Amino acid sequence: MKEQLEAIHSAAKQALDACSDVKTLEQIRVQYLGKKGALTGILKQMGKLSAEERPAMGQLANQVRSDIEQALADKQQKLSERLLKEKLEAETVDITLPGKETKIGSMHPLHIVEQEIREIFLGLGFSVADGPEVEYDYYNFEALNLPPDHPARDTQDTFYITNNILLRTQTSSVQVHVMENQKPPIRIISPGRVYRSDAVDATHSPLFHQVEGLVVDKGITMADLKGTLELLMQRLYGEECKIRLRPHHFPFTEPSAEVDIICFHCHGEGCRLCKGEGYIELLGAGMVHPKILEGCGIDSSVYSGFAFGLGLERIAMRRYNIGDMRLLFENDYRFLEQF
């Protein structure tokens, strides 16, 4: 047994001297000191020795184990130091080199315009109201004076989830929620995503954004509406911006108007961009229909109000002279980095 222990000791030392990596080092440890290792196998035979031989062999076996463990620890330290040195050499940083430029993101053009509109109306004493994008048919249509047989309810125009639940086609539904739960005076804007079953092209998308406004109070007139919209457009496009109201029909306002702004290209003289009109259509507005006020529990003989709705994409496209709405949704870095 003595010869076997000395042979194991010698073989382990030779293997450790030749070892050059941590993986091999672990294999050597298992080979000689593991549960099924060479030294463990010898120790299991100690019971076969006589009482006189056992102490001497036990002492020698413990010495061999101790030597191998110490040699393993020394080798482990050397390998760790070598690996650390190699890593430090590989990761050396030349502090005299110029630093790498950190690219900082910026706000999306739609978000820029929305934030500006929010700030304008917050300064006018409005508050911001939010509502569900998945809406009941009642709030999206019926409460806005759009009866069940109205063409806007056609499944070709609207994303229906069930016969009674749909993706909202306008943020006007938020106005109904507010009027049902808040007594006048009311001054709110309701920005958010809306959905319509439109084919994607340069001016249409099945998903787009609106900012709608609502004011309900005593003595509200069309003059208040016109003054509010003039201020909004002048803040967005400059003090020289002019607006024009044209009679129109919306089921939820009476009277109603299309709101145009003076053409940026020809300044009202008429050109190809504005199709000779001198003005460009931008949003719809009007006085809140008395039927809608009454449906929300507001006395239309005491209170009146105005409402307007504008497409955020259209505002941004006019603001930044963007010719194709799809650019706002494609996330092309070459486009977005301009903002």
Wavefront OBJ file of the C-alpha trace (Angstrom):
o trace
v 0.000 0.000 0.000
v 2.906 2.335 0.683
v 4.089 1.952 -2.894
v 0.580 2.695 -4.172
v 0.333 5.877 -2.096
v 3.734 7.069 -3.272
v 2.772 6.320 -6.880
v -0.455 8.310 -6.511
v 1.467 11.182 -4.943
v 4.011 11.221 -7.750
v 1.404 10.910 -10.524
v -0.697 13.721 -9.068
v 2.350 16.035 -8.845
v 3.285 15.320 -12.474
v -0.284 15.933 -13.639
v -0.433 19.226 -11.759
v 2.905 20.385 -13.174
v 1.565 19.772 -16.690
v -1.848 21.352 -16.020
v -2.482 24.611 -17.913
v -6.185 25.393 -17.435
v -8.866 25.390 -14.760
v -10.941 22.681 -16.412
v -8.017 20.211 -16.384
v -7.259 21.180 -12.800
v -10.769 20.167 -11.722
v -10.421 16.860 -13.572
v -7.162 16.139 -11.659
v -8.857 16.929 -8.337
v -11.697 14.520 -9.085
v -9.291 11.866 -10.399
v -7.212 11.751 -7.213
v -9.351 13.192 -4.392
v -12.915 12.634 -5.558
v -15.364 10.129 -4.075
v -14.271 7.622 -6.678
v -10.711 8.936 -6.897
v -7.471 6.995 -6.613
v -6.661 8.087 -3.048
v -10.197 7.359 -1.834
v -9.936 3.876 -3.280
v -6.730 3.225 -1.308
v -8.259 4.519 1.916
v -11.152 2.070 1.544
v -8.610 -0.734 1.760
v -7.296 0.393 5.163
v -9.547 -2.119 6.889
v -7.560 -4.997 5.414
v -4.376 -3.863 7.153
v -3.203 -5.203 10.481
v -3.511 -3.117 13.596
v 0.268 -2.475 13.566
v 0.325 -1.260 9.893
v -2.799 0.844 10.021
v -1.462 3.938 11.933
v 1.592 4.302 9.698
v -0.386 3.896 6.476
v -3.083 6.277 7.759
v -0.467 8.914 8.508
v 1.122 8.471 5.062
v -2.281 8.621 3.322
v -3.166 11.857 5.162
v 0.198 13.353 4.213
v -0.320 12.419 0.561
v -3.831 13.965 0.619
v -2.509 17.110 2.295
v 0.309 17.481 -0.242
v -2.037 17.002 -3.201
v -4.582 19.491 -1.776
v -1.830 22.069 -1.224
v -0.494 21.522 -4.731
v -4.009 21.939 -6.130
v -4.467 25.216 -4.209
v -1.105 26.558 -5.396
v -1.928 25.660 -8.994
v -5.364 27.230 -8.695
v -3.837 30.490 -7.494
v -1.270 30.551 -10.312
v -3.898 29.870 -12.957
v -6.184 32.580 -11.518
v -3.357 35.115 -11.521
v -2.456 34.202 -15.095
v -6.081 34.500 -16.257
v -6.460 37.859 -14.522
v -3.285 39.143 -16.138
v -4.435 38.005 -19.595
v -7.852 39.611 -19.065
v -6.329 42.912 -17.954
v -3.995 42.946 -20.947
v -6.876 42.162 -23.324
v -9.103 44.851 -21.789
v -6.523 47.591 -21.612
v -8.095 50.996 -22.289
v -6.111 53.811 -23.805
v -7.397 56.766 -21.769
v -5.863 59.186 -24.289
v -8.329 58.082 -26.993
v -11.402 60.276 -27.560
v -14.588 59.000 -25.897
v -17.369 57.335 -27.821
v -20.265 59.609 -28.658
v -23.411 58.734 -26.733
v -26.452 59.103 -28.933
v -29.346 60.599 -27.010
v -32.855 59.932 -28.207
v -35.407 62.657 -28.829
v -39.174 62.903 -28.723
v -41.252 61.627 -31.626
v -42.742 64.446 -33.768
v -46.261 63.367 -32.787
v -45.334 63.541 -29.116
v -43.700 66.952 -29.588
v -46.862 68.403 -31.119
v -49.148 66.734 -28.562
v -47.095 68.147 -25.677
v -47.262 71.629 -27.192
v -51.047 71.387 -27.562
v -51.351 70.139 -23.983
v -49.288 73.078 -22.706
v -51.366 75.582 -24.691
v -54.653 74.334 -23.279
v -53.350 73.845 -19.761
v -52.399 77.520 -19.903
v -56.000 78.318 -20.852
v -57.353 76.507 -17.805
v -58.256 73.238 -19.504
v -57.629 69.834 -17.975
v -56.637 66.610 -19.764
v -59.169 63.760 -19.771
v -58.507 60.156 -20.706
v -60.807 57.278 -21.608
v -60.873 53.680 -22.863
v -59.743 52.830 -26.386
v -62.023 49.777 -26.344
v -65.405 51.433 -26.059
v -69.113 50.672 -25.948
v -71.112 51.436 -29.080
v -73.312 53.779 -27.020
v -70.484 56.132 -26.050
v -68.803 56.043 -29.444
v -71.968 56.593 -31.504
v -75.398 56.782 -29.907
v -74.536 59.286 -27.173
v -73.027 61.485 -29.903
v -76.283 61.616 -31.869
v -75.255 58.860 -34.290
v -78.280 56.510 -34.412
v -78.022 52.760 -35.093
v -78.631 53.170 -38.844
v -75.886 55.797 -39.275
v -73.297 54.934 -41.993
v -70.398 55.485 -39.549
v -71.419 52.261 -37.785
v -70.736 50.198 -40.892
v -68.320 47.341 -40.221
v -66.401 48.512 -43.287
v -65.537 51.717 -41.399
v -65.176 50.524 -37.810
v -63.323 47.778 -35.936
v -66.002 45.886 -34.017
v -65.068 43.398 -31.289
v -68.674 42.410 -30.607
v -71.959 43.938 -31.753
v -71.769 46.299 -28.793
v -68.018 46.807 -28.266
v -65.553 48.398 -30.674
v -62.258 50.226 -30.967
v -63.160 53.885 -30.597
v -63.263 55.862 -33.832
v -62.897 59.223 -32.083
v -61.974 60.554 -28.662
v -65.389 62.286 -28.504
v -66.486 59.323 -26.392
v -64.302 60.710 -23.595
v -66.339 63.927 -23.675
v -69.528 61.954 -23.020
v -67.953 60.185 -20.036
v -66.855 63.549 -18.620
v -70.262 65.210 -19.110
v -71.992 62.283 -17.419
v -69.749 62.493 -14.361
v -68.933 66.189 -14.050
v -71.175 69.206 -13.721
v -70.412 72.354 -15.768
v -68.273 74.327 -16.088
v -66.257 71.846 -18.144
v -63.037 72.620 -19.999
v -61.144 69.553 -21.207
v -59.044 68.169 -24.011
v -58.909 64.433 -24.711
v -55.839 63.285 -26.661
v -55.418 59.639 -27.627
v -55.321 56.849 -30.209
v -58.338 56.124 -32.387
v -59.049 53.428 -34.969
v -60.840 53.315 -38.323
v -60.858 50.709 -41.033
v -58.869 52.742 -43.553
v -56.380 51.447 -46.083
v -52.825 52.628 -45.432
v -51.649 55.362 -47.786
v -49.910 58.741 -47.633
v -52.808 60.397 -45.781
v -54.684 57.514 -44.097
v -53.955 54.900 -41.437
v -56.145 52.443 -39.482
v -54.547 53.856 -36.326
v -54.037 57.554 -35.754
v -54.226 60.153 -32.983
v -56.726 62.843 -32.125
v -56.929 65.741 -29.734
v -60.497 66.774 -29.042
v -61.646 69.669 -26.913
v -64.854 70.430 -25.040
v -66.114 73.494 -23.206
v -69.519 73.586 -21.483
v -70.610 76.597 -19.466
v -73.172 79.377 -19.375
v -73.086 81.795 -22.292
v -70.633 79.888 -24.550
v -70.890 81.009 -28.195
v -69.250 80.436 -31.586
v -67.112 83.497 -30.859
v -65.499 81.615 -27.968
v -64.828 78.658 -30.260
v -63.287 80.833 -32.995
v -61.118 82.736 -30.530
v -59.846 79.535 -28.916
v -58.952 77.954 -32.266
v -57.270 81.141 -33.524
v -55.102 81.220 -30.420
v -54.247 77.516 -30.826
v -53.185 77.893 -34.453
v -51.172 81.037 -33.820
v -49.298 79.293 -31.012
v -48.624 76.290 -33.256
v -47.864 78.008 -36.563
v -46.999 81.599 -35.745
v -48.812 84.859 -35.087
v -49.452 85.437 -38.805
v -51.559 82.265 -39.076
v -55.196 82.885 -39.985
v -58.159 80.511 -39.822
v -61.411 80.262 -41.746
v -64.659 78.584 -40.677
v -66.866 76.972 -43.342
v -70.384 75.677 -42.619
v -70.502 71.907 -42.366
v -72.541 69.106 -40.778
v -71.557 66.960 -37.822
v -74.248 64.988 -35.957
v -72.887 65.976 -32.564
v -72.566 69.756 -33.125
v -75.029 72.392 -34.312
v -74.030 74.652 -35.933
v -70.905 72.907 -37.249
v -67.894 74.125 -39.184
v -64.816 72.908 -40.981
v -61.804 74.919 -39.839
v -59.160 75.831 -42.434
v -55.811 77.533 -41.952
v -54.151 79.830 -44.438
v -51.833 78.022 -46.860
v -48.197 78.189 -45.797
v -46.993 78.075 -49.383
v -49.011 80.824 -51.049
v -50.280 82.688 -47.962
v -53.866 82.763 -49.203
v -53.308 83.540 -52.886
v -54.026 80.016 -54.143
v -51.542 77.381 -55.320
v -51.154 73.696 -56.180
v -50.752 72.714 -52.518
v -54.071 74.242 -51.430
v -55.714 73.480 -54.798
v -56.264 77.157 -55.462
v -58.255 77.721 -52.276
v -55.682 79.726 -50.343
v -56.642 77.729 -47.240
v -56.091 74.118 -46.129
v -58.679 72.095 -44.192
v -57.371 71.112 -40.775
v -60.116 70.200 -38.274
v -63.819 70.107 -37.482
v -65.656 72.024 -34.769
v -69.017 73.385 -33.676
v -71.423 74.073 -30.857
v -72.369 70.996 -28.831
v -75.757 69.676 -29.952
v -78.454 70.300 -27.277
v -79.529 66.646 -27.601
v -76.096 65.508 -26.442
v -76.132 67.884 -23.476
v -79.568 66.666 -22.427
v -78.521 63.018 -22.845
v -75.705 63.636 -20.352
v -78.003 65.288 -17.824
v -77.031 68.901 -18.648
v -79.807 71.470 -19.084
v -79.348 72.867 -22.599
v -81.538 75.879 -21.778
v -78.966 76.964 -19.199
v -75.688 75.680 -20.590
v -74.112 75.660 -24.018
v -70.741 74.513 -25.248
v -68.348 74.037 -28.118
v -66.296 71.086 -29.232
v -63.523 70.497 -31.747
v -61.438 67.612 -32.944
v -58.151 67.629 -34.771
v -55.925 64.888 -36.097
v -52.503 64.973 -34.486
v -50.838 63.471 -37.565
v -52.284 66.200 -39.756
v -51.029 68.908 -37.393
v -47.537 67.372 -37.279
v -47.412 66.933 -41.055
v -48.290 70.597 -41.593
v -45.930 71.681 -38.847
v -42.882 69.819 -40.183
v -43.828 69.726 -43.882
v -44.102 65.912 -43.904
v -45.659 64.617 -47.116
v -46.453 61.023 -46.142
v -48.196 59.928 -42.931
v -46.516 56.511 -43.068
v -43.209 58.097 -42.114
v -44.643 58.792 -38.652
v -45.180 55.079 -37.966
v -42.311 53.313 -39.752
v -39.677 54.147 -37.095
v -37.015 54.858 -39.700
v -34.050 56.255 -37.800
v -33.059 58.486 -40.729
v -36.433 60.210 -40.437
v -36.725 60.354 -36.657
v -33.230 61.733 -36.012
v -34.308 64.980 -37.725
v -36.400 65.799 -34.678
l 1 2 3 4 5 6 7 8 9 10 11 12 13 14 15 16 17 18 19 20 21 22 23 24 25 26 27 28 29 30 31 32 33 34 35 36 37 38 39 40 41 42 43 44 45 46 47 48 49 50 51 52 53 54 55 56 57 58 59 60 61 62 63 64 65 66 67 68 69 70 71 72 73 74 75 76 77 78 79 80 81 82 83 84 85 86 87 88 89 90 91 92 93 94 95 96 97 98 99 100 101 102 103 104 105 106 107 108 109 110 111 112 113 114 115 116 117 118 119 120 121 122 123 124 125 126 127 128 129 130 131 132 133 134 135 136 137 138 139 140 141 142 143 144 145 146 147 148 149 150 151 152 153 154 155 156 157 158 159 160 161 162 163 164 165 166 167 168 169 170 171 172 173 174 175 176 177 178 179 180 181 182 183 184 185 186 187 188 189 190 191 192 193 194 195 196 197 198 199 200 201 202 203 204 205 206 207 208 209 210 211 212 213 214 215 216 217 218 219 220 221 222 223 224 225 226 227 228 229 230 231 232 233 234 235 236 237 238 239 240 241 242 243 244 245 246 247 248 249 250 251 252 253 254 255 256 257 258 259 260 261 262 263 264 265 266 267 268 269 270 271 272 273 274 275 276 277 278 279 280 281 282 283 284 285 286 287 288 289 290 291 292 293 294 295 296 297 298 299 300 301 302 303 304 305 306 307 308 309 310 311 312 313 314 315 316 317 318 319 320 321 322 323 324 325 326 327 328 329 330 331 332 333 334 335 336 337 338 339
